[in-house]
């Protein structure tokens, strides 16, 4: 018999900020801005490439509505088939 292993502790995430972070397109790209060094440009590209999870409210849940309609239609067809077969027998 194997000994019970202790549960691993869950990772605690840092509290999310109240406001969303500005996107890369929101950065002011005026011609007066100084040119970045190659190292700074790579670091900025790495930071811009990271996509932070958006809040769940901004997600598109239209597929759930479509799926519920599909399930409802299939359920009605199955029930109609069962009821129809009960009259045949």
mmCIF file of the C-alpha atoms, coordinates in Angstrom:
data_MODEL
# 
_entry.id   MODEL 
# 
loop_
_atom_site.group_PDB 
_atom_site.id 
_atom_site.type_symbol 
_atom_site.label_atom_id 
_atom_site.label_alt_id 
_atom_site.label_comp_id 
_atom_site.label_asym_id 
_atom_site.label_entity_id 
_atom_site.label_seq_id 
_atom_site.pdbx_PDB_ins_code 
_atom_site.Cartn_x 
_atom_site.Cartn_y 
_atom_site.Cartn_z 
_atom_site.occupancy 
_atom_site.B_iso_or_equiv 
_atom_site.pdbx_formal_charge 
_atom_site.auth_seq_id 
_atom_site.auth_comp_id 
_atom_site.auth_asym_id 
_atom_site.auth_atom_id 
_atom_site.pdbx_PDB_model_num 
ATOM 1  C CA . UNK A 1 1  ? 0.000   0.000  0.000   1.00 0.00 ? 1  UNK A CA 1 
ATOM 2  C CA . UNK A 1 2  ? 1.358   3.417  -0.865  1.00 0.00 ? 2  UNK A CA 1 
ATOM 3  C CA . UNK A 1 3  ? 1.606   6.240  1.606   1.00 0.00 ? 3  UNK A CA 1 
ATOM 4  C CA . UNK A 1 4  ? -0.624  9.245  1.011   1.00 0.00 ? 4  UNK A CA 1 
ATOM 5  C CA . UNK A 1 5  ? 1.233   12.146 -0.469  1.00 0.00 ? 5  UNK A CA 1 
ATOM 6  C CA . UNK A 1 6  ? 0.503   15.623 0.873   1.00 0.00 ? 6  UNK A CA 1 
ATOM 7  C CA . UNK A 1 7  ? -1.331  17.906 -1.507  1.00 0.00 ? 7  UNK A CA 1 
ATOM 8  C CA . UNK A 1 8  ? 0.674   20.500 -3.305  1.00 0.00 ? 8  UNK A CA 1 
ATOM 9  C CA . UNK A 1 9  ? -0.260  24.058 -2.428  1.00 0.00 ? 9  UNK A CA 1 
ATOM 10 C CA . UNK A 1 10 ? -2.042  26.026 -5.112  1.00 0.00 ? 10 UNK A CA 1 
ATOM 11 C CA . UNK A 1 11 ? -0.207  28.861 -6.727  1.00 0.00 ? 11 UNK A CA 1 
ATOM 12 C CA . UNK A 1 12 ? -1.571  32.171 -5.611  1.00 0.00 ? 12 UNK A CA 1 
ATOM 13 C CA . UNK A 1 13 ? -1.969  34.705 -8.352  1.00 0.00 ? 13 UNK A CA 1 
ATOM 14 C CA . UNK A 1 14 ? -1.382  38.366 -7.759  1.00 0.00 ? 14 UNK A CA 1 
ATOM 15 C CA . UNK A 1 15 ? -4.468  40.541 -7.556  1.00 0.00 ? 15 UNK A CA 1 
ATOM 16 C CA . UNK A 1 16 ? -5.560  41.774 -10.970 1.00 0.00 ? 16 UNK A CA 1 
ATOM 17 C CA . UNK A 1 17 ? -5.427  45.516 -11.557 1.00 0.00 ? 17 UNK A CA 1 
ATOM 18 C CA . UNK A 1 18 ? -8.723  47.362 -11.583 1.00 0.00 ? 18 UNK A CA 1 
ATOM 19 C CA . UNK A 1 19 ? -8.088  48.831 -15.028 1.00 0.00 ? 19 UNK A CA 1 
ATOM 20 C CA . UNK A 1 20 ? -6.869  46.998 -18.138 1.00 0.00 ? 20 UNK A CA 1 
ATOM 21 C CA . UNK A 1 21 ? -3.335  47.552 -19.290 1.00 0.00 ? 21 UNK A CA 1 
ATOM 22 C CA . UNK A 1 22 ? -2.877  49.852 -22.281 1.00 0.00 ? 22 UNK A CA 1 
ATOM 23 C CA . UNK A 1 23 ? -2.389  48.032 -25.556 1.00 0.00 ? 23 UNK A CA 1 
ATOM 24 C CA . UNK A 1 24 ? 0.676   48.385 -27.735 1.00 0.00 ? 24 UNK A CA 1 
ATOM 25 C CA . UNK A 1 25 ? -1.305  50.542 -30.158 1.00 0.00 ? 25 UNK A CA 1 
ATOM 26 C CA . UNK A 1 26 ? -2.073  53.043 -27.394 1.00 0.00 ? 26 UNK A CA 1 
ATOM 27 C CA . UNK A 1 27 ? 1.611   53.904 -27.035 1.00 0.00 ? 27 UNK A CA 1 
ATOM 28 C CA . UNK A 1 28 ? 2.410   57.353 -28.408 1.00 0.00 ? 28 UNK A CA 1 
ATOM 29 C CA . UNK A 1 29 ? 4.583   56.908 -31.463 1.00 0.00 ? 29 UNK A CA 1 
ATOM 30 C CA . UNK A 1 30 ? 5.391   60.520 -32.210 1.00 0.00 ? 30 UNK A CA 1 
ATOM 31 C CA . UNK A 1 31 ? 8.338   61.276 -34.496 1.00 0.00 ? 31 UNK A CA 1 
ATOM 32 C CA . UNK A 1 32 ? 10.014  63.208 -31.655 1.00 0.00 ? 32 UNK A CA 1 
ATOM 33 C CA . UNK A 1 33 ? 10.386  59.990 -29.623 1.00 0.00 ? 33 UNK A CA 1 
ATOM 34 C CA . UNK A 1 34 ? 14.015  58.813 -29.359 1.00 0.00 ? 34 UNK A CA 1 
ATOM 35 C CA . UNK A 1 35 ? 15.051  55.683 -31.255 1.00 0.00 ? 35 UNK A CA 1 
ATOM 36 C CA . UNK A 1 36 ? 15.404  52.515 -29.197 1.00 0.00 ? 36 UNK A CA 1 
ATOM 37 C CA . UNK A 1 37 ? 18.599  50.534 -28.953 1.00 0.00 ? 37 UNK A CA 1 
ATOM 38 C CA . UNK A 1 38 ? 18.394  46.985 -30.348 1.00 0.00 ? 38 UNK A CA 1 
ATOM 39 C CA . UNK A 1 39 ? 18.336  45.513 -26.826 1.00 0.00 ? 39 UNK A CA 1 
ATOM 40 C CA . UNK A 1 40 ? 15.568  47.885 -25.745 1.00 0.00 ? 40 UNK A CA 1 
ATOM 41 C CA . UNK A 1 41 ? 13.626  47.113 -28.933 1.00 0.00 ? 41 UNK A CA 1 
ATOM 42 C CA . UNK A 1 42 ? 13.852  43.353 -28.254 1.00 0.00 ? 42 UNK A CA 1 
ATOM 43 C CA . UNK A 1 43 ? 12.746  43.869 -24.645 1.00 0.00 ? 43 UNK A CA 1 
ATOM 44 C CA . UNK A 1 44 ? 9.803   46.002 -25.787 1.00 0.00 ? 44 UNK A CA 1 
ATOM 45 C CA . UNK A 1 45 ? 8.839   43.354 -28.356 1.00 0.00 ? 45 UNK A CA 1 
ATOM 46 C CA . UNK A 1 46 ? 8.917   40.648 -25.654 1.00 0.00 ? 46 UNK A CA 1 
ATOM 47 C CA . UNK A 1 47 ? 6.682   42.725 -23.396 1.00 0.00 ? 47 UNK A CA 1 
ATOM 48 C CA . UNK A 1 48 ? 4.277   43.474 -26.261 1.00 0.00 ? 48 UNK A CA 1 
ATOM 49 C CA . UNK A 1 49 ? 4.142   39.795 -27.319 1.00 0.00 ? 49 UNK A CA 1 
ATOM 50 C CA . UNK A 1 50 ? 2.841   38.661 -23.923 1.00 0.00 ? 50 UNK A CA 1 
ATOM 51 C CA . UNK A 1 51 ? -0.957  38.520 -23.990 1.00 0.00 ? 51 UNK A CA 1 
ATOM 52 C CA . UNK A 1 52 ? -2.552  38.926 -20.619 1.00 0.00 ? 52 UNK A CA 1 
ATOM 53 C CA . UNK A 1 53 ? -5.848  37.177 -20.005 1.00 0.00 ? 53 UNK A CA 1 
ATOM 54 C CA . UNK A 1 54 ? -8.785  39.451 -20.487 1.00 0.00 ? 54 UNK A CA 1 
ATOM 55 C CA . UNK A 1 55 ? -11.541 39.627 -17.955 1.00 0.00 ? 55 UNK A CA 1 
ATOM 56 C CA . UNK A 1 56 ? -14.177 36.951 -18.463 1.00 0.00 ? 56 UNK A CA 1 
ATOM 57 C CA . UNK A 1 57 ? -16.876 39.552 -19.153 1.00 0.00 ? 57 UNK A CA 1 
ATOM 58 C CA . UNK A 1 58 ? -15.175 40.573 -22.395 1.00 0.00 ? 58 UNK A CA 1 
ATOM 59 C CA . UNK A 1 59 ? -15.278 37.044 -23.811 1.00 0.00 ? 59 UNK A CA 1 
ATOM 60 C CA . UNK A 1 60 ? -17.685 36.078 -26.564 1.00 0.00 ? 60 UNK A CA 1 
ATOM 61 C CA . UNK A 1 61 ? -20.177 33.481 -25.316 1.00 0.00 ? 61 UNK A CA 1 
ATOM 62 C CA . UNK A 1 62 ? -22.387 33.429 -28.424 1.00 0.00 ? 62 UNK A CA 1 
ATOM 63 C CA . UNK A 1 63 ? -21.361 29.816 -29.087 1.00 0.00 ? 63 UNK A CA 1 
ATOM 64 C CA . UNK A 1 64 ? -23.121 28.765 -25.863 1.00 0.00 ? 64 UNK A CA 1 
ATOM 65 C CA . UNK A 1 65 ? -26.418 30.183 -27.114 1.00 0.00 ? 65 UNK A CA 1 
ATOM 66 C CA . UNK A 1 66 ? -25.994 28.359 -30.431 1.00 0.00 ? 66 UNK A CA 1 
ATOM 67 C CA . UNK A 1 67 ? -25.112 25.113 -28.629 1.00 0.00 ? 67 UNK A CA 1 
ATOM 68 C CA . UNK A 1 68 ? -28.164 25.362 -26.368 1.00 0.00 ? 68 UNK A CA 1 
ATOM 69 C CA . UNK A 1 69 ? -30.414 25.786 -29.395 1.00 0.00 ? 69 UNK A CA 1 
ATOM 70 C CA . UNK A 1 70 ? -28.798 22.765 -31.062 1.00 0.00 ? 70 UNK A CA 1 
ATOM 71 C CA . UNK A 1 71 ? -29.252 20.616 -27.949 1.00 0.00 ? 71 UNK A CA 1 
ATOM 72 C CA . UNK A 1 72 ? -32.878 21.722 -27.654 1.00 0.00 ? 72 UNK A CA 1 
ATOM 73 C CA . UNK A 1 73 ? -33.625 20.853 -31.299 1.00 0.00 ? 73 UNK A CA 1 
ATOM 74 C CA . UNK A 1 74 ? -32.007 17.418 -30.952 1.00 0.00 ? 74 UNK A CA 1 
ATOM 75 C CA . UNK A 1 75 ? -33.940 16.787 -27.710 1.00 0.00 ? 75 UNK A CA 1 
ATOM 76 C CA . UNK A 1 76 ? -37.262 17.679 -29.378 1.00 0.00 ? 76 UNK A CA 1 
ATOM 77 C CA . UNK A 1 77 ? -36.482 15.352 -32.307 1.00 0.00 ? 77 UNK A CA 1 
ATOM 78 C CA . UNK A 1 78 ? -35.578 12.472 -29.973 1.00 0.00 ? 78 UNK A CA 1 
ATOM 79 C CA . UNK A 1 79 ? -38.702 12.951 -27.837 1.00 0.00 ? 79 UNK A CA 1 
ATOM 80 C CA . UNK A 1 80 ? -40.871 13.123 -30.971 1.00 0.00 ? 80 UNK A CA 1 
ATOM 81 C CA . UNK A 1 81 ? -39.259 9.920  -32.233 1.00 0.00 ? 81 UNK A CA 1 
ATOM 82 C CA . UNK A 1 82 ? -39.876 8.100  -28.925 1.00 0.00 ? 82 UNK A CA 1 
ATOM 83 C CA . UNK A 1 83 ? -43.493 9.299  -28.731 1.00 0.00 ? 83 UNK A CA 1 
ATOM 84 C CA . UNK A 1 84 ? -44.048 8.407  -32.387 1.00 0.00 ? 84 UNK A CA 1 
ATOM 85 C CA . UNK A 1 85 ? -42.666 4.897  -31.876 1.00 0.00 ? 85 UNK A CA 1 
ATOM 86 C CA . UNK A 1 86 ? -44.899 4.367  -28.845 1.00 0.00 ? 86 UNK A CA 1 
ATOM 87 C CA . UNK A 1 87 ? -47.977 4.859  -31.068 1.00 0.00 ? 87 UNK A CA 1 
ATOM 88 C CA . UNK A 1 88 ? -46.661 2.439  -33.700 1.00 0.00 ? 88 UNK A CA 1 
ATOM 89 C CA . UNK A 1 89 ? -46.228 -0.422 -31.275 1.00 0.00 ? 89 UNK A CA 1 
# 
